[in-house]
């Protein structure tokens, strides 16, 4: 059976580590059994317990892939806040029906945020320590997942916008808004809702996202003049989320598609869990994944949970300000024969079909 380590995660081995792959220090944490299956599909060995013993060995598709490490078989002690226990992504705090239950540590993290002075909060955003949830080394990069109040879900939303992960700017906006809400006497649930809408896709990407969605007709599908209203009076009709729910950093910088989310079991195991939890709460929504990497993850998870493929607007460029070139081409800057423009017309036609098929009030 798969070996469950003391930190509450399973383990796989990256073949890139060669003869070092069987060293426990090189273990790639995996969140769940589906993540282990994905590792095997990629050809990565996984750690298995040897029945009747305290031993564990790497196994690849039923074949022992490596000898057990030297010395007695011992579980690996978890480093301080270095893992994501299942409790952090399972229901444990009572939230209103419109919100996804968050992990039992969410209220603890909010209390931690409330205790911080403004200066401490700013320092924590720049160099996370008290809010660090998980860390992992992959391909020479240090990946860190940090808590920020992005737990709230608008169940039954009509449109779901999916990014890669909140960046440091969004983390800042969410934490400061949550602090403000809590200081004003808001409940944890109210603080989570305020922080989520206030911080989601803050900055230039929100402007780009509105341009993209209005251009392909999402505003018409919703019956609004502009999708900018989703961050104002129509916020209850939208759910903002990320494949990696909480801010994720690579070597201290905003995670920016490297290593690939879909090829990294540590990241995809988290994304699968969080995407499934949130998208299953909005089964009839139009889903707008930003960029091809997020689209691939969304399509894979939606297939698993039974969300129809035609509700996913595949082909939309990422709305980051650093992606202005593809965005302008998507919007027609280089003419109708440009591949990005052809994507635009495909998405536009898909939205028109969904609009025609939707029940009229």
GIGI-V129805 format. One record per run of one state. SS is the DSSP state (hx for helix, st for strand, lp for the rest). FROM is the first residue (numbers start at 0). TO is the last residue. Records with the same first field share a line. If there is no record, write none. Layout:
# GIGI-V129805
SS = FROM-TO  FROM-TO
This chain:
# GIGI-V129805
lp = 0-0  2-8  12-13  20-22  26-26  30-31  41-44  49-54  60-61  64-84  89-104  115-116  126-130  138-139  146-157  165-166  183-186  199-202  216-216  222-225  231-233  244-246  250-251  254-259  263-263  279-284  289-290  305-307  312-319  330-337  357-360
st = 1-1  9-11  27-29  45-48  55-59  62-63  131-137  140-145  158-164  237-243  247-249  252-253  285-288  311-311
hx = 14-19  23-25  32-40  85-88  105-114  117-125  167-182  187-198  203-215  217-221  226-230  234-236  260-262  264-278  291-304  308-310  320-329  338-356
